[in-house]
Structures are given as structure tokens and as C-alpha cells.
Amino acid sequence: MGGCFSGDIRGGMEAVGGGGGGRSYGGAGAQQGGPNDAVDHFFQARGLRGLYTPIELSFSATKLRNTDAFSKSDPMLVVYTNINGKLEEIGRTEVILNSLDPAWITKATMSYQFEIVQPLIFRIYDVDTKYHHTPVKMLKLSHQDFLGEACCNLSEIVTKFNHSLTLNLRSDCGHGLHGTMTVHAEESDSSRMAVEMTLHCLNLENKDMLSKSDPFLRISKLVETAGPIPICKTEVITDNLNPVWRPITLTSQQYGSKDNPLLVECFDFESSGNHELIGAFQTTITQLENLHSSKSGANFYSHKGQRKMKGQLFVDNLQEKVQHTFLDYISSGFELNFMVAVDFTASNGDPRMPQSLHYIDPSGRPNSYQQAILGVGEVLQFYDNDRLFPAWGFGARTRGPVSHCFNLNTATNDCEVTGVEGIMTAYTSSLHSVSLAGPTMFGPVINKAAEIASQSLQYSNNKYFVLLIITDGVLTDIQETKDCIVRASDLPLSILIVGVGNADFKQMEILDADNGKRLESSTGRIATRDIVQFVPIREVQGGQISVVQSLLEELPGQFLQYMRTRGIKPRQQVPQGHAPAAIYPPQQ
């Protein structure tokens, strides 16, 4: 991802942080942006997870069973999440007296995480009259009458128009019951508010002997318990003591309130990562607004503020704006279309042998290819309306010479299969109908995915494509693959690569562009954006973060970056028979 800090920075002359969704997936940024690498790197280096989208869940129910003899039920709802097979309570509503159609006021708060499946279980109880003066948190649920339960995944809610989903209630044995419940997810408004600024400096102190400094700015949020937390870094301006940087954007979720303290630091970039401080000062968004309105400059100081340094910072433009979030797009009809490409080269080993990476274990234990398909597919399937997934193989003989892009569904020779189960079935079937060969080439499958993404633009711009490539080998077409990726960087497409086995995957790391430098084609063209995420299974297994989480964590940021840089906005959508609570502005 190419994060860049003083001290522990290793690369990155490009801007980070203000560039994209961040892990909040609602953040905003400079037009060249990307995921909020600065924040991500800071938290991950300390064993912490990044920031997520805060969600409030609201609940109502209709036609509940009545378990009281002389009045109506007094319902309360309890919501749980399922973490590794164990139920964890998120919250409880208040008790509503004498109602079979309750609309609870109390909300449950949780964080939406795109890259994992988040199962939710809702249970409704009729609270006995003698407990009405007992705080709901103290109630023993075993003493209350059970009225029914429902379950879903959080992604099923947020992908619905207006983020509302109605579910049929069932008994604890799974039998259908009278009544329904509706859950509504609402994203925090703060995640949409942002401040866009254009900054420049004058008369910076020169830190270089034979040339001028190469300055960049880093902005951090000051937190008492954690110190400075980086939230944004500008690009590096080479050989310039009066730099003007591209616009940066900070979300309110990043900076907190306008009066929260921020640290602005100016560094002279060094490729070694040991950047030299030119000056720093503490400020707030309010104070930056004042600098802009007064057209005055802020003085830089030494790191501890002991002495004034040469040079000043000016705020040329500053404006507040609302930026649409990942969930705004998804709930208004935008889709993530899942595609898969599987490596069938001979280096995987004979599928009939237990040592093979393609070995199908009779016990049902999935191999690495199956794990990747299931894991990524289970997350992405809810974001694809028709759940028809193109699936290909490469590096094998089907009926003639070696093919580097053949339909995985060899039975019907149709590139699309139905659901994740369809991919799994087609994969298993292919192992019996193709001959493993080689070499390993990505170009043809990337071109095929890019062709589909390109063709979709002729009809609409509400589809974004995600190609999962699972491979065990070293590429023989590395330059062609780079060229394909650079061309595809203009399209609504992201590429996830999973490395299985023990091969040398240095080439994949180059494709990932995690050093902060975007890919360059053989003709010298630079990729419009970073669209590749590579994860080797062997380095992630057993860690705190799963393979799927590692693969998918950058995807919402890549999606937002594509939509925002092209001025594509969430669609105005009014389903039949429904009046939306809010309608997004039409596309411009």
C-alpha cells in the first residue's frame, strides 16, 4: 500500500491518506488517492485493526405472537453476532408495552467491515410483567417468553435500497412463525463530511547540499493515549523550496471535530526513509480555515516547538463538502461482479496425489484453491445481484494445445457459473477433464476480465469487477502482465492474487505496487491507479488477519477511487411502492 512516515518509512513519493476511502470506506481524498495507507500502516504496525464504517441498527416488528392472557406481549429485541461459531451479544432494545407491532427506539451500534462476513442473529422476547422495572441488561433471557428469531448477514442489509431488510421470524428449532421483523442500517453522517484543502509553502529551509529540498507534508491527529496518528501525506515535490501540492481531503472521521489538535510536519524526502524535518506546527481545522480566510501563513517550528524555523505554510483553498461513501454506492444499485481464474499448471502436482495443491481430500477438507474461492466468494456474492460468476482456468490442455484462458465450466463451455457452489463444482470437474501443463501466464485472463469490464461501460457505469487469480507459480509473461494491468487501471476492475504453495512470489509483489510506485508499462505509461492486491497464503495463515481480509481490505478504497475520479455518483433510485427517506443527487 505504500505508507510513508518518517523513521519507519521505506518508500513512497506519492500522496497517501487523503486519497481514498481509508479503512473507514467513507473517507475522501486527493484525486490520485487510494486507501488510507498512513492510517492503515500505523495501526497494523502496532497490531491494531484499521478504521471501519460505524453503523447504527434500528429494529421494528409486525404481527408478533401474543403470549399474554389479558394483554398483548411486551417485546424486547436482542441482537447477536456470530464470531468463530460463538454468539456475542451486541445490544438490547427497550421493552415496549402491549404491542405486537413494536418499533424500538434503542439502536445497536457496530462497525461494518467489508472484507468479512458478519452474521447477525435477532431474538425477540416477551418480557414478563414482574421484570418491567429491571434494567434490560440485567434481564435473564431464560425467564422470558421467546417470540421468535431471524438471521442474516450485515452485507445483506447494507446492499438493500435504503439499507432495510425484512425477515420472517422462526422458532429456535427453525420452524416458521407468525410475524416479521425489519432491520435498518444507518451510516454515521460524520463519515460523509470532508474538508478539501490546497496547501503551499514559501521559503522553506534547504536541507540538501547540492540541490534543493524535496518537501512533503504529513498531517497527524494528536491523541493523548496514542500520540500522533498519521492521517494524510502529500506527494513529494522535488527540488523546490516553494512547493504547491495537489489538493488533499480529510474526513471528519479522520480529524474528529474541527477543534481537535492536528500536527502538520514538513519533511525533506530521503529515499532511505530517514526524512529530515524541515519544520512542524500544531493546528486545528478551524485554525486552517482562519489561515485561508485571512490569507496569512503559519510559521514552522522545530519538532518540540523550541525555535522558529524558516518558511511558512499557506492554505490556498479550503472547502467543506459531502463525499459519498462505499455504502452509498452499494445501496443505490452499484454492484461488485466476481470473477475467478485458477492456475492449472503442472507445477501444482498431480491432482490424484495428496501432495498436489489441487488434491481433493475425501474427508472434505478444502485445498488452498477451494479455500480462496470459498472465502472471497462468500463475501462478494452479496454484492452481485444475479450471482452469475465468470470462471476460467489457465495453463492446461483442454482438447488441444495449452490454453491460458479456458472456461472452467467444461461441461457447458459457458464462462459463467451460478453462485460460489457453481465455481466449486466447475473447479472439481475441471480437474478430471483437463491436463495440467504450463507455463504460467496471467495476460490472457486479465485481458478477458478487462474486456468484460470495458463492455459493461457501454451499458452502464454501476458495475465494478473483481478478478480473483489463484496461482502457485512464477510468471513467464511478467512484462505482458504489467502492460495488461496498466491498461486495465482505467477500467472498473480490481485484481486479487492469491499465492499458494512455496514458490518465489517476488513478481507478484511487484504487481501489487506496495512500494508506493505504480506499475509502468513497456511503453512507459504509468498505471492510473493501483488495482492489484497480492497475498501469499503461507505468510498469512495462523495470523490475526485472514487471507480473505488481507485480500479484500483495499477493495472498497479502489472502488471509491475509480468512482470519485470519474465523477460517478450514487444513483437516484426509487423502488416501486416505496418512498425513499433520502434521494441522492442525480449523476452529472
TORKOL-339992 format. One record per residue (C-alpha): x negated, z, y; chain. Coordinates in nm, 3 decimals. Each point is the difference from the previous one (the first is absolute). Example, Ala and Ser with C-alpha at 12.3 -4.5 7.8 and 13.67 -1.06 7.14 Angstrom:
# residues 2
R        u        w        v  cadena
R   -1.230    0.780   -0.450       A
R   -0.137   -0.066    0.344       A
END
This chain:
# residues 588
R        u        w        v  cadena
R    0.000    0.000    0.000       A
R   -0.298    0.021    0.225       A
R    0.040    0.331    0.181       A
R   -0.256    0.072    0.268       A
R   -0.111    0.339    0.131       A
R   -0.322    0.132    0.143       A
R   -0.216    0.176   -0.255       A
R    0.185   -0.110   -0.313       A
R    0.067   -0.359    0.105       A
R   -0.148   -0.281   -0.200       A
R    0.124   -0.316    0.160       A
R    0.282   -0.131    0.199       A
R   -0.041   -0.180    0.328       A
R    0.372   -0.072   -0.007       A
R    0.273    0.219    0.142       A
R    0.179    0.240   -0.231       A
R    0.276    0.250    0.039       A
R    0.210   -0.141    0.276       A
R    0.037   -0.312   -0.204       A
R    0.285    0.040   -0.239       A
R    0.236    0.223   -0.179       A
R   -0.243    0.269   -0.100       A
R    0.112    0.205   -0.293       A
R    0.305    0.086    0.202       A
R    0.105   -0.367   -0.038       A
R    0.168    0.035    0.333       A
R   -0.312   -0.002    0.211       A
R   -0.095   -0.283    0.225       A
R   -0.312   -0.157    0.118       A
R   -0.218   -0.258    0.149       A
R    0.097   -0.347   -0.094       A
R   -0.287   -0.046   -0.235       A
R    0.084    0.335   -0.163       A
R    0.034    0.118   -0.353       A
R    0.063    0.329   -0.173       A
R   -0.117    0.305    0.190       A
R   -0.342    0.014   -0.158       A
R   -0.125    0.274    0.228       A
R    0.269    0.245   -0.099       A
R   -0.008   -0.103   -0.366       A
R   -0.375    0.040   -0.032       A
R    0.007    0.338    0.172       A
R    0.265    0.146   -0.231       A
R   -0.127   -0.159   -0.319       A
R   -0.358    0.111    0.063       A
R    0.134    0.356    0.008       A
R    0.211   -0.037   -0.312       A
R    0.323   -0.021    0.200       A
R    0.269   -0.264   -0.010       A
R    0.082   -0.212    0.296       A
R    0.308    0.005    0.220       A
R    0.340   -0.112   -0.121       A
R    0.334   -0.090    0.149       A
R    0.215    0.312    0.055       A
R    0.353   -0.048   -0.134       A
R    0.311    0.213    0.045       A
R    0.262   -0.019   -0.275       A
R    0.366    0.060    0.083       A
R    0.274    0.049   -0.261       A
R    0.373   -0.038   -0.046       A
R    0.233   -0.020   -0.300       A
R    0.353   -0.114   -0.080       A
R    0.262    0.092   -0.258       A
R   -0.189    0.291   -0.151       A
R    0.148    0.191   -0.293       A
R    0.199    0.307    0.097       A
R   -0.103    0.307   -0.201       A
R    0.193    0.259    0.205       A
R    0.346    0.116   -0.101       A
R    0.156    0.082    0.337       A
R   -0.218   -0.200    0.240       A
R   -0.246   -0.287    0.001       A
R   -0.364    0.004   -0.111       A
R   -0.265    0.135    0.239       A
R   -0.280   -0.255   -0.058       A
R   -0.373    0.027    0.063       A
R   -0.255   -0.272   -0.081       A
R   -0.352    0.059   -0.131       A
R   -0.257   -0.282    0.006       A
R   -0.305   -0.020   -0.226       A
R   -0.288   -0.237   -0.050       A
R   -0.160   -0.068   -0.337       A
R   -0.378    0.051    0.009       A
R   -0.178   -0.074   -0.328       A
R    0.312    0.081   -0.198       A
R    0.063    0.329    0.181       A
R    0.290    0.052    0.241       A
R   -0.100    0.132    0.340       A
R    0.272    0.112    0.240       A
R   -0.013   -0.164    0.343       A
R    0.291    0.177    0.163       A
R    0.358    0.126   -0.001       A
R    0.291   -0.074    0.228       A
R    0.239    0.257    0.144       A
R    0.318    0.091   -0.188       A
R    0.313   -0.179    0.126       A
R    0.319    0.195   -0.063       A
R    0.308   -0.152   -0.162       A
R   -0.105   -0.364   -0.006       A
R   -0.006   -0.271   -0.263       A
R   -0.139   -0.249    0.253       A
R   -0.289    0.189    0.162       A
R   -0.237   -0.138    0.264       A
R   -0.286    0.245    0.016       A
R   -0.191    0.066    0.322       A
R   -0.319    0.139   -0.150       A
R   -0.255   -0.272   -0.069       A
R   -0.291   -0.017   -0.241       A
R   -0.335   -0.116    0.135       A
R   -0.263   -0.182   -0.202       A
R   -0.273   -0.260    0.042       A
R    0.059   -0.358   -0.108       A
R   -0.301   -0.135   -0.191       A
R    0.021   -0.372   -0.063       A
R   -0.263   -0.010   -0.272       A
R    0.165    0.237   -0.247       A
R    0.339    0.027   -0.168       A
R    0.181    0.303    0.144       A
R    0.287    0.104   -0.231       A
R    0.277    0.212    0.155       A
R    0.259    0.213   -0.179       A
R    0.309    0.131    0.181       A
R    0.210    0.282   -0.147       A
R    0.324    0.130    0.149       A
R    0.131    0.351   -0.066       A
R    0.322    0.185    0.082       A
R   -0.120    0.331    0.145       A
R    0.204    0.297   -0.113       A
R    0.184    0.190    0.276       A
R   -0.190    0.324   -0.062       A
R   -0.326   -0.174    0.094       A
R    0.119   -0.146    0.332       A
R   -0.199    0.256    0.200       A
R   -0.317   -0.057   -0.201       A
R   -0.263   -0.229    0.160       A
R    0.004   -0.334   -0.186       A
R   -0.371    0.030   -0.086       A
R    0.076    0.325   -0.185       A
R    0.286   -0.138   -0.208       A
R   -0.050   -0.009   -0.376       A
R    0.121   -0.344   -0.100       A
R    0.081    0.114   -0.353       A
R    0.275    0.222    0.151       A
R    0.173   -0.296    0.171       A
R    0.231   -0.266   -0.143       A
R   -0.173   -0.334   -0.051       A
R    0.194   -0.288    0.158       A
R   -0.227   -0.290   -0.091       A
R   -0.332   -0.169    0.060       A
R   -0.142   -0.336    0.097       A
R   -0.348   -0.147    0.015       A
R   -0.189   -0.290    0.153       A
R   -0.340   -0.088    0.142       A
R   -0.067    0.043    0.372       A
R   -0.094   -0.370    0.022       A
R    0.353   -0.089   -0.116       A
R    0.139    0.179    0.306       A
R   -0.237   -0.133    0.265       A
R    0.041   -0.361   -0.112       A
R    0.377    0.015    0.053       A
R    0.155   -0.111    0.327       A
R    0.028    0.303    0.230       A
R   -0.203    0.197   -0.260       A
R    0.317    0.123   -0.179       A
R    0.067    0.004   -0.373       A
R    0.317    0.114   -0.181       A
R   -0.037    0.134   -0.353       A
R    0.249    0.092   -0.272       A
R   -0.013    0.360   -0.113       A
R   -0.060    0.085   -0.362       A
R   -0.013    0.313   -0.215       A
R   -0.326    0.164   -0.099       A
R    0.041   -0.180   -0.333       A
R    0.016   -0.337    0.173       A
R    0.376   -0.055   -0.033       A
R    0.183   -0.150    0.296       A
R    0.195    0.237    0.223       A
R    0.262   -0.039    0.270       A
R   -0.152   -0.035    0.345       A
R   -0.292   -0.157    0.184       A
R   -0.271    0.111    0.237       A
R   -0.175   -0.191    0.277       A
R   -0.354    0.061    0.117       A
R   -0.129   -0.136    0.330       A
R   -0.369   -0.017    0.095       A
R   -0.099    0.006    0.364       A
R   -0.348   -0.065    0.128       A
R   -0.140    0.219    0.275       A
R    0.040   -0.170    0.339       A
R   -0.346    0.121    0.104       A
R   -0.165   -0.238   -0.242       A
R    0.135   -0.296    0.201       A
R   -0.125    0.108    0.343       A
R   -0.340   -0.136    0.104       A
R   -0.227   -0.033    0.302       A
R   -0.197   -0.323    0.044       A
R   -0.310    0.014    0.219       A
R   -0.273   -0.233    0.120       A
R   -0.323    0.184    0.077       A
R   -0.326   -0.096    0.167       A
R   -0.316    0.176    0.117       A
R   -0.233   -0.050    0.292       A
R   -0.374    0.076    0.034       A
R   -0.053    0.157   -0.340       A
R   -0.337    0.157   -0.071       A
R   -0.229   -0.237   -0.191       A
R   -0.122    0.143   -0.331       A
R   -0.200   -0.304   -0.116       A
R   -0.360   -0.086    0.089       A
R   -0.005   -0.381   -0.021       A
R    0.365   -0.081    0.062       A
R    0.321    0.163    0.117       A
R    0.214    0.246   -0.194       A
R    0.268   -0.117   -0.243       A
R    0.284    0.236    0.097       A
R    0.317    0.097   -0.181       A
R    0.255    0.275    0.056       A
R    0.132    0.249   -0.249       A
R    0.311    0.207    0.074       A
R    0.070    0.320   -0.193       A
R    0.282    0.252   -0.001       A
R   -0.124    0.357    0.053       A
R    0.143    0.242   -0.255       A
R   -0.093    0.368    0.007       A
R   -0.023    0.040   -0.376       A
R   -0.172   -0.332   -0.076       A
R   -0.191   -0.097    0.314       A
R    0.006   -0.363    0.119       A
R    0.201   -0.231   -0.227       A
R   -0.079   -0.369    0.071       A
R    0.308   -0.210    0.066       A
R   -0.142   -0.319    0.151       A
R   -0.321   -0.198    0.060       A
R   -0.043   -0.309    0.216       A
R   -0.206   -0.299   -0.106       A
R   -0.367   -0.012    0.101       A
R   -0.089   -0.199    0.315       A
R   -0.359   -0.118   -0.041       A
R   -0.266    0.013    0.271       A
R    0.232    0.116    0.278       A
R    0.003    0.303    0.234       A
R    0.337   -0.100    0.151       A
R    0.209   -0.060   -0.313       A
R    0.369   -0.096   -0.007       A
R    0.162    0.067   -0.340       A
R    0.301   -0.161   -0.159       A
R    0.323    0.198    0.041       A
R    0.044    0.303   -0.225       A
R    0.324    0.169   -0.098       A
R    0.053    0.365   -0.091       A
R    0.322    0.126   -0.153       A
R    0.153    0.333    0.092       A
R   -0.046    0.097   -0.364       A
R   -0.373   -0.044    0.054       A
R   -0.043    0.177    0.332       A
R    0.286    0.253   -0.023       A
R    0.141    0.079    0.344       A
R   -0.126   -0.154    0.322       A
R   -0.167    0.327    0.090       A
R   -0.188    0.045   -0.327       A
R   -0.379   -0.005    0.060       A
R   -0.189   -0.318   -0.096       A
R   -0.374   -0.060   -0.015       A
R   -0.127   -0.337    0.126       A
R   -0.357   -0.081   -0.103       A
R   -0.210   -0.304    0.087       A
R   -0.281   -0.093   -0.242       A
R   -0.279   -0.255   -0.011       A
R    0.049   -0.172   -0.337       A
R   -0.286    0.012   -0.251       A
R    0.020   -0.188   -0.330       A
R   -0.152    0.303   -0.171       A
R    0.313    0.197    0.084       A
R   -0.191    0.247    0.220       A
R    0.179   -0.099    0.317       A
R   -0.134    0.148    0.323       A
R    0.241    0.180    0.229       A
R    0.028   -0.155    0.346       A
R    0.252    0.257    0.121       A
R    0.325    0.180   -0.076       A
R    0.287    0.173    0.175       A
R    0.319    0.185   -0.092       A
R    0.335   -0.133    0.118       A
R    0.370   -0.042   -0.087       A
R    0.240   -0.294    0.001       A
R    0.150    0.141    0.321       A
R   -0.341    0.003    0.167       A
R   -0.070   -0.356   -0.116       A
R    0.332   -0.103    0.155       A
R   -0.115    0.160    0.326       A
R   -0.332   -0.189   -0.017       A
R    0.193   -0.324   -0.035       A
R    0.240    0.067    0.287       A
R   -0.275    0.120    0.235       A
R   -0.243   -0.275   -0.108       A
R   -0.273    0.265   -0.015       A
R   -0.268    0.051   -0.263       A
R   -0.084    0.289   -0.233       A
R   -0.358    0.126   -0.013       A
R   -0.188    0.031   -0.326       A
R   -0.180    0.320   -0.092       A
R   -0.248    0.110   -0.265       A
R    0.154    0.100   -0.330       A
R    0.046    0.364    0.099       A
R    0.092   -0.087    0.354       A
R   -0.315    0.158    0.142       A
R   -0.095   -0.285    0.227       A
R    0.157   -0.307    0.151       A
R   -0.113   -0.331   -0.150       A
R   -0.027   -0.342    0.159       A
R    0.303   -0.229   -0.015       A
R    0.378    0.028    0.027       A
R    0.303   -0.103   -0.205       A
R    0.299   -0.178    0.156       A
R    0.350   -0.062   -0.134       A
R    0.100   -0.356    0.097       A
R    0.340   -0.014   -0.167       A
R    0.213    0.271   -0.156       A
R    0.354   -0.039   -0.125       A
R    0.231    0.183   -0.235       A
R    0.184   -0.203   -0.259       A
R    0.198    0.031   -0.318       A
R   -0.162   -0.154   -0.306       A
R    0.198   -0.081   -0.310       A
R   -0.112    0.171   -0.316       A
R   -0.044   -0.117   -0.357       A
R    0.336    0.152   -0.092       A
R    0.170   -0.178    0.292       A
R   -0.100   -0.332   -0.156       A
R    0.082    0.098   -0.358       A
R    0.346    0.136    0.079       A
R    0.092   -0.311    0.202       A
R   -0.052   -0.238   -0.290       A
R   -0.376   -0.064   -0.018       A
R   -0.136   -0.017   -0.353       A
R   -0.326    0.052   -0.184       A
R   -0.018   -0.265   -0.272       A
R   -0.213    0.104   -0.297       A
R   -0.228   -0.248   -0.187       A
R   -0.245    0.063   -0.286       A
R   -0.307   -0.181   -0.137       A
R   -0.166    0.119   -0.324       A
R   -0.358   -0.072   -0.110       A
R   -0.012   -0.154   -0.350       A
R   -0.372   -0.076   -0.011       A
R   -0.192    0.059   -0.323       A
R   -0.201    0.289    0.148       A
R    0.311    0.217   -0.050       A
R   -0.064   -0.007   -0.374       A
R    0.215   -0.108   -0.292       A
R    0.351    0.142    0.066       A
R    0.032    0.081   -0.370       A
R   -0.289    0.248    0.020       A
R    0.042    0.357    0.134       A
R   -0.307   -0.047    0.223       A
R    0.170   -0.284    0.189       A
R    0.133    0.063    0.349       A
R    0.307   -0.199   -0.112       A
R    0.058    0.203   -0.317       A
R    0.367    0.095   -0.045       A
R   -0.002    0.352   -0.145       A
R    0.267    0.041   -0.275       A
R    0.057    0.356    0.126       A
R    0.135   -0.143    0.325       A
R   -0.283    0.121    0.219       A
R   -0.042   -0.266    0.273       A
R   -0.332   -0.176    0.049       A
R   -0.155   -0.033    0.347       A
R    0.181   -0.328    0.072       A
R    0.335    0.150   -0.095       A
R   -0.070    0.313    0.205       A
R   -0.069   -0.207    0.312       A
R    0.308   -0.220   -0.046       A
R    0.229    0.297   -0.061       A
R   -0.144    0.216    0.275       A
R    0.008   -0.257    0.281       A
R    0.322   -0.162   -0.123       A
R    0.192    0.327   -0.011       A
R   -0.075    0.055    0.368       A
R    0.051   -0.355    0.129       A
R    0.309   -0.095   -0.202       A
R    0.234    0.182    0.240       A
R   -0.124   -0.213    0.292       A
R    0.082   -0.332   -0.171       A
R    0.372   -0.077   -0.005       A
R    0.023   -0.246   -0.290       A
R   -0.283    0.160   -0.203       A
R   -0.116   -0.342   -0.117       A
R   -0.378    0.029   -0.014       A
R   -0.242   -0.296   -0.031       A
R   -0.254    0.085   -0.271       A
R   -0.308   -0.200   -0.099       A
R   -0.300    0.017   -0.225       A
R   -0.345   -0.150    0.054       A
R   -0.314   -0.068   -0.201       A
R    0.162   -0.103   -0.331       A
R    0.093   -0.307   -0.202       A
R    0.372   -0.055   -0.036       A
R    0.054   -0.345   -0.155       A
R   -0.314   -0.180    0.111       A
R   -0.296    0.069    0.229       A
R   -0.060    0.334    0.168       A
R    0.262    0.076    0.265       A
R   -0.073    0.217    0.300       A
R    0.367    0.034    0.095       A
R    0.267   -0.021   -0.270       A
R    0.346    0.153   -0.018       A
R   -0.011    0.332   -0.182       A
R    0.343   -0.070   -0.146       A
R   -0.120   -0.258   -0.250       A
R    0.336    0.003   -0.181       A
R    0.197   -0.165    0.282       A
R   -0.298   -0.115    0.209       A
R    0.171    0.145    0.308       A
R   -0.229    0.181    0.241       A
R    0.269    0.258    0.083       A
R    0.099    0.284   -0.230       A
R    0.271    0.262    0.047       A
R   -0.110    0.349    0.092       A
R   -0.309    0.197   -0.095       A
R    0.122   -0.008   -0.360       A
R   -0.009   -0.380    0.014       A
R   -0.365    0.006    0.110       A
R   -0.089    0.238   -0.281       A
R    0.178   -0.214   -0.259       A
R   -0.159   -0.323    0.125       A
R   -0.345    0.163    0.002       A
R    0.031    0.124   -0.359       A
R    0.135   -0.337   -0.115       A
R   -0.285   -0.189    0.170       A
R   -0.258    0.192   -0.202       A
R    0.136   -0.174   -0.310       A
R    0.031   -0.349    0.147       A
R   -0.321   -0.055    0.201       A
R   -0.370   -0.006   -0.088       A
R   -0.226    0.212    0.218       A
R   -0.270   -0.209    0.166       A
R   -0.160   -0.005    0.347       A
R   -0.154   -0.001    0.254       A
R    0.164    0.244    0.248       A
R    0.146   -0.183    0.301       A
R    0.241    0.138    0.261       A
R    0.034   -0.309    0.220       A
R    0.285   -0.175   -0.186       A
R    0.228    0.308   -0.023       A
R   -0.062    0.097    0.363       A
R    0.078   -0.357    0.106       A
R    0.320    0.009   -0.206       A
R    0.111    0.328    0.161       A
R   -0.091   -0.135    0.344       A
R    0.203   -0.315   -0.067       A
R    0.309    0.208   -0.079       A
R   -0.053    0.218    0.309       A
R   -0.046   -0.308    0.217       A
R    0.312   -0.170   -0.136       A
R    0.210    0.311    0.070       A
R   -0.077   -0.033    0.372       A
R    0.196   -0.325    0.008       A
R    0.318    0.195   -0.071       A
R   -0.050    0.349    0.144       A
R   -0.260    0.250    0.114       A
R    0.145    0.308   -0.170       A
R   -0.205   -0.028   -0.319       A
R   -0.349    0.144   -0.050       A
R   -0.184   -0.070   -0.325       A
R   -0.222    0.232   -0.202       A
R   -0.227   -0.151   -0.267       A
R   -0.139    0.241   -0.261       A
R   -0.311   -0.136   -0.179       A
R   -0.126    0.197   -0.302       A
R   -0.348   -0.099   -0.118       A
R   -0.296    0.116   -0.203       A
R   -0.260   -0.254    0.107       A
R   -0.249   -0.135    0.248       A
R    0.122   -0.297    0.204       A
R   -0.156   -0.342   -0.041       A
R    0.186   -0.141    0.304       A
R   -0.083    0.271    0.255       A
R   -0.036   -0.240    0.294       A
R    0.317   -0.190   -0.086       A
R    0.180    0.333   -0.032       A
R   -0.124    0.104    0.345       A
R    0.122   -0.330    0.142       A
R    0.341    0.049   -0.161       A
R    0.031    0.353    0.137       A
R   -0.102   -0.105    0.352       A
R    0.265   -0.275   -0.004       A
R    0.260    0.240   -0.141       A
R   -0.070    0.261    0.269       A
R    0.235   -0.195    0.230       A
R    0.286    0.031   -0.250       A
R    0.239    0.286   -0.087       A
R   -0.216    0.096   -0.298       A
R   -0.205    0.295   -0.123       A
R   -0.222   -0.001   -0.310       A
R   -0.051    0.305   -0.222       A
R   -0.287   -0.020   -0.250       A
R   -0.035    0.244   -0.289       A
R   -0.333    0.008   -0.182       A
R    0.019    0.102   -0.368       A
R   -0.291    0.061   -0.234       A
R   -0.365    0.056    0.090       A
R   -0.098   -0.323    0.175       A
R   -0.201   -0.015    0.322       A
R    0.266   -0.023    0.272       A
R   -0.223   -0.039    0.307       A
R    0.164   -0.338    0.072       A
R    0.342    0.163    0.017       A
R   -0.124    0.249    0.254       A
R   -0.116   -0.293    0.215       A
R    0.347   -0.154   -0.021       A
R    0.151    0.336    0.101       A
R   -0.194   -0.009    0.330       A
R   -0.018    0.380    0.004       A
R   -0.320   -0.017    0.206       A
R    0.204   -0.078    0.310       A
R   -0.107   -0.366    0.003       A
R    0.269   -0.255   -0.078       A
R   -0.064   -0.281   -0.249       A
R   -0.156   -0.325    0.115       A
R    0.070   -0.335   -0.162       A
R   -0.255   -0.267   -0.090       A
R    0.090   -0.180    0.324       A
R   -0.065    0.310    0.210       A
R    0.364    0.092    0.057       A
R    0.068    0.376    0.018       A
R    0.302    0.146   -0.180       A
R    0.287    0.078    0.237       A
R    0.038    0.340   -0.164       A
R   -0.108    0.195   -0.308       A
R    0.256   -0.072   -0.274       A
R   -0.189    0.121   -0.310       A
R   -0.006    0.344   -0.157       A
R   -0.224    0.051   -0.307       A
R    0.003    0.303   -0.231       A
R   -0.209    0.039   -0.318       A
R    0.196    0.212   -0.246       A
R   -0.310    0.174   -0.134       A
R   -0.080    0.152    0.340       A
R    0.351    0.129    0.068       A
R    0.117    0.135   -0.334       A
R    0.012    0.379   -0.004       A
R   -0.011    0.027    0.378       A
R    0.257    0.147    0.238       A
R    0.122   -0.345    0.102       A
R    0.141   -0.237   -0.262       A
R   -0.103   -0.363   -0.045       A
R    0.337   -0.112    0.133       A
R   -0.026    0.220    0.310       A
R   -0.348   -0.133    0.071       A
R    0.121   -0.358   -0.042       A
R    0.310    0.029    0.215       A
R   -0.109    0.232    0.280       A
R   -0.104   -0.284    0.234       A
R    0.295   -0.229   -0.073       A
R    0.250    0.128    0.262       A
R   -0.269   -0.028    0.267       A
R   -0.080   -0.358   -0.104       A
R    0.372   -0.083    0.004       A
R    0.045    0.148    0.349       A
R   -0.310   -0.171    0.132       A
R    0.131   -0.340   -0.113       A
R    0.347    0.057    0.148       A
R   -0.117    0.145    0.329       A
R   -0.271   -0.253    0.077       A
R    0.258   -0.276   -0.048       A
R    0.268    0.170    0.204       A
R    0.235    0.022   -0.299       A
R    0.254    0.277    0.050       A
R    0.246    0.169   -0.238       A
R    0.312   -0.205   -0.044       A
R    0.341    0.069    0.144       A
R    0.212    0.055   -0.305       A
R    0.365    0.101   -0.022       A
R    0.128    0.032   -0.357       A
R    0.364   -0.088   -0.061       A
R    0.235    0.289    0.058       A
R   -0.266    0.220    0.160       A
R   -0.076    0.082    0.361       A
R   -0.368    0.085    0.031       A
R   -0.105    0.312    0.187       A
R   -0.267   -0.201    0.180       A
R   -0.077   -0.371    0.023       A
R   -0.354   -0.122    0.051       A
R   -0.067   -0.255    0.272       A
R    0.018   -0.361   -0.121       A
R   -0.321   -0.184   -0.076       A
R   -0.170   -0.171    0.290       A
END
